[in-house]
């Protein structure tokens, strides 16, 4: 909200998020033109994101849920939605789920870089085309795999096994491999499942080449249907329980006719989150916003999700 003083961790989260966008965007340009690219600055930015997620993940998850137009407006730069913004968001969701799943710190960094580079194989194609539908269909082709491997081999990070990123990138794109555990190292398989889940969630809930943008609840339903045959159901359950069908930072319409922002998740009660009512039933801003725990208000329920870029802009700092 305008004039609102942000908690330090929220300001730190915003700074870290937009800093990573800028650094990753710069390095992607370098990957197109150089044979070897120092990704240590990217790694430092990822380490910063991990440290913030462990303390307070609300603002980072809110930014990851924000419309691409909001992110582009606040960077003032021409960023690739499918490679840069999507990559950072997939990374944040993947790190969130991995941390909750108990992934060790050193492995979190591999998950982070792999999630970040989720669509890096589109660098060649994007440079020659702005057809988003064509780019989206390219993600599952052999041409994409060749391009992704080429660019990942250019990435140089001190004391880091880049080949693992190449393997994770390939595995997370292959639905055939995702449905089988044959001879795959279990931890790598788990990380790939997480990245795949988060990539699909970002793809479905953000505008781009993906047709009509889905609300988080519709995206979750679609993902749940597609993931029923996955080997590790614990990861799938954790994904739904931690992100919820109404993710942090998203907006909903209540049975009272009011509009609210999701600011907290009640685990195992995903239909009853913590909310701030921001718009009253007459369409006027609620001053001040009213915080409610829906678990304690059985007479109020969520009718449907709301996708509204103006609300994101006005209430991005409200948690």
C-alpha positions as CSV (number, residue, x, y, z in Angstrom):
1,X,0.0,0.0,0.0
2,X,1.3,3.5,-0.7
3,X,3.2,5.0,2.1
4,X,3.3,1.8,4.0
5,X,6.7,1.1,5.7
6,X,7.9,-2.4,4.7
7,X,9.4,-4.9,7.1
8,X,13.1,-5.3,6.4
9,X,12.7,-8.8,5.1
10,X,10.1,-7.6,2.6
11,X,12.3,-4.9,1.2
12,X,15.2,-7.4,1.2
13,X,13.0,-9.9,-0.7
14,X,12.1,-7.3,-3.4
15,X,15.7,-6.2,-3.8
16,X,16.9,-9.8,-4.1
17,X,14.1,-10.8,-6.6
18,X,14.7,-7.9,-9.0
19,X,18.5,-8.1,-8.6
20,X,18.4,-11.8,-9.7
21,X,16.1,-10.9,-12.7
22,X,18.7,-8.3,-13.8
23,X,21.7,-10.5,-13.4
24,X,20.1,-13.6,-15.0
25,X,18.9,-11.4,-17.9
26,X,22.4,-10.1,-18.4
27,X,24.0,-13.5,-18.3
28,X,21.4,-14.9,-20.8
29,X,22.5,-12.2,-23.3
30,X,26.1,-13.2,-22.6
31,X,25.3,-16.9,-23.2
32,X,24.1,-16.1,-26.7
33,X,27.4,-14.3,-27.6
34,X,30.2,-16.0,-25.6
35,X,31.6,-19.5,-25.4
36,X,32.0,-19.3,-21.6
37,X,30.0,-17.3,-19.1
38,X,30.8,-16.6,-15.4
39,X,27.6,-17.5,-13.5
40,X,29.1,-16.9,-10.0
41,X,27.1,-13.6,-9.7
42,X,23.9,-15.6,-10.5
43,X,24.8,-18.2,-7.8
44,X,25.4,-15.5,-5.2
45,X,22.0,-14.1,-6.0
46,X,20.4,-17.6,-5.7
47,X,22.1,-18.1,-2.3
48,X,20.6,-14.8,-1.2
49,X,17.1,-16.0,-2.3
50,X,17.6,-19.2,-0.4
51,X,18.5,-17.4,2.8
52,X,15.4,-15.2,2.6
53,X,13.1,-18.1,1.9
54,X,14.2,-19.8,5.0
55,X,13.3,-16.7,7.1
56,X,10.2,-15.4,5.5
57,X,9.0,-16.5,2.1
58,X,5.8,-14.4,1.8
59,X,7.1,-11.6,-0.4
60,X,9.1,-13.8,-2.7
61,X,6.1,-16.1,-3.2
62,X,3.9,-13.0,-3.7
63,X,6.3,-11.7,-6.4
64,X,6.4,-15.1,-8.1
65,X,2.6,-15.1,-8.3
66,X,2.5,-11.5,-9.6
67,X,1.5,-10.9,-13.3
68,X,4.5,-10.6,-15.7
69,X,3.3,-7.1,-16.6
70,X,3.8,-6.0,-13.0
71,X,7.3,-7.5,-13.0
72,X,8.3,-6.0,-16.3
73,X,6.9,-2.6,-15.3
74,X,9.0,-2.5,-12.2
75,X,12.2,-3.6,-13.8
76,X,12.0,-1.0,-16.6
77,X,13.8,-3.5,-18.8
78,X,12.9,-5.7,-21.7
79,X,12.9,-9.1,-20.0
80,X,12.1,-12.5,-21.6
81,X,8.9,-13.8,-19.9
82,X,9.5,-17.4,-20.9
83,X,13.2,-17.6,-20.0
84,X,14.0,-14.9,-17.4
85,X,10.9,-14.1,-15.4
86,X,9.5,-17.6,-15.7
87,X,12.9,-19.0,-14.7
88,X,13.1,-16.9,-11.5
89,X,9.6,-17.8,-10.5
90,X,10.0,-21.6,-11.2
91,X,13.2,-21.3,-9.1
92,X,11.4,-19.7,-6.2
93,X,8.6,-22.2,-6.1
94,X,11.1,-25.1,-6.5
95,X,13.3,-23.9,-3.7
96,X,10.2,-23.4,-1.5
97,X,9.0,-27.0,-2.0
98,X,12.5,-28.5,-1.8
99,X,13.3,-26.8,1.5
100,X,10.0,-27.9,2.9
101,X,10.8,-31.4,1.7
102,X,14.0,-31.4,3.6
103,X,16.5,-31.0,0.8
104,X,20.0,-30.2,2.1
105,X,21.5,-26.8,1.6
106,X,24.1,-27.9,-1.0
107,X,21.5,-29.6,-3.1
108,X,19.1,-26.6,-2.8
109,X,21.6,-24.7,-5.0
110,X,21.4,-27.3,-7.7
111,X,17.6,-27.2,-7.6
112,X,17.8,-23.4,-7.7
113,X,20.0,-23.2,-10.8
114,X,18.2,-26.0,-12.6
115,X,14.8,-24.3,-11.9
116,X,16.3,-20.9,-13.1
117,X,17.5,-22.5,-16.3
118,X,14.3,-24.3,-16.9
119,X,13.7,-22.8,-20.3
120,X,17.2,-21.9,-21.2
121,X,17.0,-24.0,-24.4
122,X,14.7,-21.3,-25.9
123,X,17.6,-18.8,-26.1
124,X,18.2,-19.5,-29.8
125,X,14.6,-19.7,-30.8
126,X,13.5,-16.6,-28.9
127,X,16.2,-14.5,-30.6
128,X,14.7,-15.2,-34.0
129,X,11.0,-15.3,-33.2
130,X,8.4,-13.6,-31.0
131,X,5.8,-16.3,-31.7
132,X,5.0,-17.4,-28.1
133,X,2.9,-20.4,-29.2
134,X,5.7,-21.7,-31.3
135,X,8.2,-21.2,-28.5
136,X,6.0,-23.1,-26.1
137,X,5.7,-26.1,-28.4
138,X,9.4,-26.1,-28.9
139,X,10.0,-26.8,-25.2
140,X,9.3,-30.6,-25.7
141,X,11.4,-31.1,-28.8
142,X,14.8,-32.6,-29.5
143,X,15.9,-29.2,-30.9
144,X,15.2,-27.7,-27.4
145,X,17.3,-30.4,-25.7
146,X,20.3,-29.7,-28.0
147,X,20.1,-26.0,-27.4
148,X,19.7,-26.4,-23.6
149,X,22.7,-28.6,-23.4
150,X,24.8,-26.2,-25.5
151,X,24.0,-23.3,-23.2
152,X,24.4,-25.2,-19.9
153,X,27.9,-26.3,-21.0
154,X,28.8,-22.6,-21.3
155,X,27.8,-21.9,-17.6
156,X,30.8,-21.7,-15.3
157,X,30.3,-21.7,-11.5
158,X,33.1,-22.3,-9.0
159,X,33.0,-25.7,-7.3
160,X,29.8,-26.6,-9.0
161,X,28.9,-29.7,-11.0
162,X,27.2,-28.2,-14.1
163,X,26.5,-31.6,-15.6
164,X,24.0,-32.2,-12.9
165,X,22.0,-29.2,-14.1
166,X,22.0,-30.6,-17.6
167,X,20.7,-33.9,-16.3
168,X,18.0,-32.2,-14.2
169,X,17.0,-30.0,-17.0
170,X,16.5,-32.9,-19.4
171,X,14.7,-35.1,-16.8
172,X,12.3,-32.4,-15.7
173,X,11.2,-31.9,-19.4
174,X,10.6,-35.7,-20.0
175,X,7.2,-36.9,-19.0
176,X,8.2,-40.4,-19.9
177,X,11.1,-40.3,-17.5
178,X,9.0,-38.6,-14.9
179,X,6.6,-41.6,-14.8
180,X,9.3,-44.1,-14.2
181,X,11.9,-44.6,-11.5
182,X,14.1,-47.0,-13.6
183,X,17.7,-46.7,-12.5
184,X,17.3,-43.0,-11.7
185,X,19.1,-41.7,-8.7
186,X,16.2,-41.1,-6.3
187,X,17.2,-37.6,-5.2
188,X,17.6,-36.4,-8.7
189,X,14.3,-37.8,-9.6
190,X,12.7,-36.0,-6.7
191,X,14.3,-32.7,-7.7
192,X,13.1,-33.1,-11.3
193,X,9.5,-33.8,-10.1
194,X,9.6,-30.6,-8.0
195,X,10.9,-28.5,-10.9
196,X,8.4,-30.1,-13.3
197,X,5.5,-29.4,-11.0
198,X,6.5,-25.8,-10.4
199,X,7.2,-25.2,-14.1
200,X,3.7,-26.4,-15.0
201,X,2.2,-24.2,-12.3
202,X,4.0,-21.1,-13.5
203,X,3.2,-21.9,-17.1
204,X,-0.5,-22.3,-16.4
205,X,-1.0,-19.3,-14.1
206,X,0.9,-16.6,-16.1
207,X,0.1,-15.0,-19.4
208,X,2.4,-15.8,-22.3
209,X,2.2,-18.4,-25.0
210,X,-0.1,-20.5,-22.8
211,X,-3.5,-19.3,-24.0
212,X,-6.0,-18.0,-21.4
213,X,-4.3,-17.6,-18.0
214,X,-5.6,-20.0,-15.4
215,X,-6.5,-19.2,-11.8
216,X,-4.3,-21.0,-9.3
217,X,-7.1,-23.3,-8.3
218,X,-7.8,-24.4,-11.9
219,X,-4.1,-24.9,-12.5
220,X,-3.8,-27.0,-9.4
221,X,-6.8,-29.2,-10.5
222,X,-5.2,-29.7,-13.9
223,X,-1.8,-30.5,-12.4
224,X,-3.4,-32.9,-9.9
225,X,-5.1,-34.8,-12.7
226,X,-1.8,-35.1,-14.7
227,X,0.3,-36.1,-11.7
228,X,-1.8,-39.0,-10.3
229,X,0.6,-41.6,-11.8
230,X,3.8,-40.0,-10.5
231,X,5.9,-42.3,-8.4
232,X,6.6,-40.0,-5.4
233,X,3.1,-38.9,-4.2
234,X,4.7,-37.3,-1.1
235,X,6.1,-34.5,-3.3
236,X,2.8,-34.0,-5.1
237,X,1.0,-33.7,-1.7
238,X,3.6,-31.4,-0.3
239,X,3.2,-29.2,-3.4
240,X,-0.5,-28.8,-2.9
241,X,-0.3,-28.4,0.9
242,X,2.5,-25.8,0.9
243,X,1.5,-23.7,-2.1
244,X,-2.2,-24.2,-1.7
245,X,-4.9,-23.8,-4.3
246,X,-5.0,-20.2,-3.3
247,X,-1.3,-19.2,-3.2
248,X,0.2,-16.4,-1.1
249,X,-0.3,-13.1,-2.8
250,X,-3.3,-14.1,-4.9
251,X,-6.7,-12.6,-4.7
252,X,-10.2,-14.1,-4.1
253,X,-13.8,-13.1,-4.1
254,X,-15.6,-14.0,-0.9
255,X,-19.2,-15.1,-0.3
256,X,-19.8,-11.7,1.3
257,X,-19.0,-10.0,-2.0
258,X,-15.7,-8.6,-0.7
259,X,-12.3,-9.1,-2.4
260,X,-9.4,-10.4,-0.3
261,X,-5.7,-11.1,-0.6
262,X,-4.3,-14.4,0.6
263,X,-1.6,-13.7,3.2
264,X,-1.2,-17.0,5.0
265,X,-1.9,-20.7,4.5
266,X,-3.5,-23.0,7.0
267,X,-2.0,-26.4,6.2
268,X,-4.5,-29.2,5.7
269,X,-7.2,-26.5,5.5
270,X,-6.4,-25.2,2.0
271,X,-9.9,-23.8,1.5
272,X,-9.6,-21.7,4.7
273,X,-6.5,-19.4,4.4
274,X,-5.6,-16.2,6.2
275,X,-6.8,-13.2,4.3
276,X,-6.8,-9.4,4.2
277,X,-10.1,-7.9,2.9
278,X,-9.0,-5.1,0.6
279,X,-12.2,-4.2,-1.4
280,X,-15.7,-4.1,0.1
281,X,-18.8,-5.5,-1.5
282,X,-19.5,-2.1,-3.1
283,X,-16.1,-2.0,-4.8
284,X,-14.5,0.5,-2.5
285,X,-11.1,0.1,-0.9
286,X,-11.3,-1.3,2.7
287,X,-9.4,1.2,4.9
288,X,-7.7,-0.2,6.8
289,X,-7.7,-3.7,5.3
290,X,-9.3,-6.3,7.6
291,X,-7.3,-9.4,8.5
292,X,-9.4,-12.6,8.9
293,X,-8.5,-16.3,9.5
294,X,-11.1,-18.2,7.6
295,X,-10.7,-21.2,9.8
296,X,-12.3,-19.1,12.5
297,X,-15.1,-17.7,10.2
298,X,-17.2,-20.6,9.0
299,X,-19.9,-18.3,7.7
300,X,-17.5,-16.8,5.1
301,X,-16.1,-18.8,2.3
302,X,-14.1,-18.3,-1.0
303,X,-16.3,-18.2,-4.1
304,X,-13.6,-18.0,-6.7
305,X,-10.1,-16.7,-7.5
306,X,-9.6,-13.3,-9.0
307,X,-6.9,-12.3,-11.5
308,X,-6.4,-8.6,-11.3
309,X,-3.2,-6.8,-12.2
310,X,-4.3,-3.5,-10.6
311,X,-4.9,-5.3,-7.3
312,X,-1.4,-6.8,-7.4
313,X,0.0,-3.3,-8.0
314,X,-1.9,-1.7,-5.2
315,X,-1.4,-4.4,-2.6
316,X,1.9,-6.1,-3.4
317,X,3.3,-5.1,0.0
318,X,0.3,-6.2,2.1
319,X,1.0,-9.3,4.1
